[in-house]
Amino acid sequence: MLRASAPKREPASAPLARCLQHETDHLFGHTYLDRLSKRDRRDALRQMEDRREDVFAHRATKAARLGQ
């Protein structure tokens, strides 16, 4: 059984703080794209779309190798 506990504060290095924020964002349904400016988000989404076919082809190749 999970128990609620009091909030805890711990000092963290910048990389650890960024990692913790990233994971906390996931708990609240946020993604990296949500923190970008409109322009940067549009650019990131365009780049994702441009690479979509290559990514799926790579995944299919990798899955086929794992299935051997």
Secondary structure, 3 states (H helix, E strand, C coil): CCCCCCCCCCCCCHHHHHHHHHHHHHHCCCCHHHHCCHHHHHHHHHHHHHHHHHHHHHHHHHHHHHCC
